Amino acid sequence: MKLKERIDLLSDLGKFLKTKPDSLELAKIKASKENPWFSPENINLAVKAIVENYLNADKLRSFCDDYDIGPAEELRVSIVSAGNIPLVGFHDLLIGFLAGVKTEIKLSAKDKDLIPAMVDFLHKKEPAVKEWLQVIGQVKDPGAVIATGSDNTSRYFESYFRHIPRLIRKNRNSVAVISGEESRSDFEKLADDVFVHFGLGCRNVSFLYVPRGYDFTEMIKVFKEKYGQLADHSKFRNNYDYNLACSILNKEVLIQSEVLLFYEKDNYLSRIATLNYKQYHQVDEIWADVQRRSDQIQCVVAGNLNAPKSIDTTSFGKTQSPGLSDFADGKDSMDFILNQKTALR
């Protein structure tokens, strides 16, 4: 298949998804029943972001123009997908298909219904795709692998796939820098960055830098108004209650709101239903800290502050709308695959 044909097929997939086909709607219902973290609202947000940011023909062509993709090759690339948020492995699958290699994806048991519905459309639209795009149950002797997991599973992946080219991703978290001059609209958008997907994604804000003596009152008010319903979600509420009980028993100092617990901890990784924060004196302290810990960060949200050119920042409310070039862990998976293709020639 030629690159133009692959782009056209992906564009057709985007148009198909906009029609809310029965096959996808059934997959959404099944996914929500099997994984309570995959709410219908969050699945719809994930699909919408994919359609708008990944499956637009002009965006796909512009993205591919930045690479020397060349003809298709027999290289087989296996993707081991995470399952923390809906459709988290779709970008890797798309990149492999665009790159012109035989791409197969092993899905997490937590997210095994949605991507097959999309792959099935491509197979029916163009049967030749079956040779280039597959959902598999087990990874067997690939030419290269892209695997995503926790810090613990990444060590396993490094060992298990040590004999082949590999791109291994670890834990990442996103941070937001608060200036103290945010508007209500800013907090509404920040709420999306924090709460969409229940905060389970690497692009979710899990840590705040706040001015010393910062008053959280307005932020808490807006968070409650926009996402107060999460207090009624059983799994989210269980985590909230557990974290609060542990804090009381351990006599931890915290700021308690109805949907979120705030802890002054210098740790980017926060537990479900919690948000860690660190106070700063001067904004330059933040940028130095962010650069020092860049290997732990996926997104830096900085609405009202100008970061140094060496730090890429995201606007409030945009963390869950990555573009084609917003690679997880900052590792260019297209470049990785193309390097493996070159090695075969």
Long-range contacts (C-beta under 8 A, 24 or more apart in sequence): 1-72, 1-100, 1-126, 1-128, 1-129, 1-132, 2-72, 3-64, 3-69, 3-98, 3-100, 5-126, 6-97, 6-98, 6-100, 7-57, 7-60, 7-61, 7-64, 7-98, 8-57, 9-122, 9-125, 9-126, 9-129, 10-54, 10-55, 10-57, 10-60, 10-94, 10-97, 10-98, 11-55, 11-56, 11-57, 11-60, 12-125, 13-55, 13-118, 13-121, 13-122, 13-125, 14-50, 14-51, 14-54, 14-55, 14-56, 16-121, 17-47, 17-50, 17-51, 17-55, 17-118, 18-51, 21-121, 23-117, 23-120, 23-121, 24-114, 24-117, 24-118, 26-117, 27-113, 27-114, 27-116, 27-117, 28-113, 28-114, 30-113, 31-86, 31-111, 31-113, 31-114, 34-112, 34-113, 35-83, 35-110, 35-111, 36-233, 36-234, 36-235, 37-85, 37-110, 37-197, 37-198, 37-200, 37-235, 38-86, 38-110, 38-111, 39-233, 42-85, 42-86, 42-196, 42-197, 42-198, 43-86, 43-87, 43-114, 45-196, 45-197, 45-320, 46-85, 46-86, 46-87, 46-197, 47-86, 47-87, 47-114, 49-320, 49-321, 49-322, 50-87, 50-90, 52-321, 53-321, 53-322, 53-323, 53-324, 54-90, 54-91, 54-94, 54-324, 59-323, 59-324, 60-98, 60-324, 63-98, 63-324, 63-325, 64-98, 66-325, 67-334, 67-335, 67-338, 68-338, 69-98, 69-99, 69-100, 69-338, 70-100, 70-338, 70-341, 71-100, 72-100, 72-101, 72-132, 73-100, 73-101, 73-341, 73-344, 74-102, 74-344, 75-101, 75-102, 75-143, 75-144, 75-337, 75-340, 75-341, 75-344, 76-101, 76-102, 76-103, 76-104, 76-142, 76-143, 76-144, 77-101, 77-102, 77-103, 77-104, 77-142, 77-143, 77-144, 77-145, 77-146, 77-337, 77-340, 78-104, 78-105, 78-106, 78-136, 78-139, 78-142, 78-144, 78-145, 78-146, 79-103, 79-104, 79-105, 79-106, 79-145, 79-146, 79-147, 80-106, 80-139, 80-145, 80-146, 80-147, 80-148, 80-149, 80-157, 81-105, 81-106, 81-107, 81-108, 81-111, 81-115, 81-148, 82-108, 82-111, 82-148, 82-149, 83-107, 83-108, 83-109, 83-110, 83-111, 83-112, 84-110, 84-197, 84-200, 84-201, 84-202, 85-111, 85-197, 85-200, 85-201, 86-111, 86-114, 86-197, 87-111, 87-114, 87-115, 88-148, 88-201, 89-115, 89-148, 90-115, 90-118, 91-322, 91-324, 91-327, 91-328, 91-333, 92-146, 92-148, 92-333, 93-119, 93-133, 95-333, 95-334, 95-337, 96-133, 96-146, 96-333, 96-337, 97-132, 97-133, 98-334, 99-334, 99-337, 99-338, 99-341, 100-132, 100-341, 101-132, 101-337, 101-340, 101-341, 102-131, 102-132, 102-134, 103-132, 103-133, 103-134, 104-133, 104-134, 104-135, 104-136, 104-139, 104-142, 105-134, 105-135, 105-136, 106-135, 106-136, 106-137, 106-138, 106-139, 107-135, 143-340, 144-336, 144-337, 144-340, 146-333, 146-336, 148-328, 165-336, 165-339, 165-340, 165-343, 167-331, 167-333, 167-336, 169-328, 169-329, 169-331, 170-329, 171-202, 171-269, 171-296, 172-202, 172-296, 172-297, 172-298, 172-328, 172-329, 173-202, 173-204, 173-206, 173-207, 173-268, 173-269, 173-270, 173-296, 173-297, 173-298, 174-202, 174-203, 174-204, 174-205, 174-206, 174-207, 174-297, 174-298, 174-299, 174-300, 174-301, 174-319, 175-205, 175-206, 175-207, 175-208, 175-209, 175-268, 175-290, 175-297, 175-299, 175-300, 175-301, 176-205, 176-207, 176-208, 176-209, 176-300, 176-301, 176-302, 176-303, 176-316, 177-208, 177-209, 177-283, 177-286, 177-300, 177-301, 177-302, 177-303, 177-305, 177-307, 178-208, 178-209, 178-210, 178-211, 178-214, 178-219, 179-211, 179-283, 179-303, 179-304, 179-305, 180-210, 180-211, 180-214, 181-304, 182-219, 182-303, 182-304, 182-316, 184-218, 184-222, 186-303, 186-304, 186-316, 187-218, 187-219, 187-222, 187-223, 188-222, 188-226, 188-317, 189-303, 189-315, 189-316, 189-317, 189-318, 190-219, 190-301, 190-303, 190-316, 190-317, 191-222, 191-223, 191-226, 191-227, 192-226, 192-317, 192-319, 192-320, 193-301, 193-316, 193-317, 193-318, 193-319, 193-320, 194-223, 194-260, 194-275, 195-223, 195-226, 195-227, 195-230, 195-259, 196-320, 197-320, 198-230, 198-233, 198-235, 198-236, 198-272, 199-270, 199-272, 199-273, 200-272, 201-320, 202-298, 202-328, 203-298, 203-299, 203-319, 203-320, 203-322, 204-319, 204-320, 205-275, 205-299, 205-301, 205-319, 206-268, 206-269, 206-270, 206-275, 206-276, 207-267, 207-268, 207-270, 207-275, 207-276, 207-277, 207-278, 208-275, 208-276, 208-277, 208-278, 209-277, 209-278, 209-280, 209-286, 209-289, 210-277, 210-278, 210-279, 210-280, 211-279, 211-280, 212-279, 212-280, 212-281, 213-279, 214-279, 216-255, 216-257, 216-262, 220-255, 220-257, 220-260, 223-257, 223-259, 223-260, 224-257, 224-258, 224-259, 227-259, 228-258, 228-259, 230-259, 230-273, 231-258, 231-259, 236-272, 236-273, 237-273, 239-271, 239-272, 239-273, 240-272, 240-273, 243-271, 243-272, 243-273, 243-274, 268-293, 268-296, 268-297, 287-311, 298-328, 298-329
